[in-house]
Amino acid sequence: MSTPDRARGVLAEAVSYAPEEIPADAAIGSFEPWDSLAHARLMIALETTLNRALTADEITSVLSLRDIELLLDAS
């Protein structure tokens, strides 16, 4: 599975949407389902996917679908 597909899947899980419903420009603040609770679920899903705890810097730097992709690529 490609990194963009993985990122979309993790975000979709956090916001309870189907992956194909996640817009390419999804970002916290502009994609309504991505609220603070969804962000917490996203961080848990990323930790599970990466099989490690996220650092505080990583948690605060994930603000868009592209940021999720970059985090998955870096790990």
Order of alpha helices (4+ residues) and beta strands (2+ residues): alpha-alpha-alpha-alpha
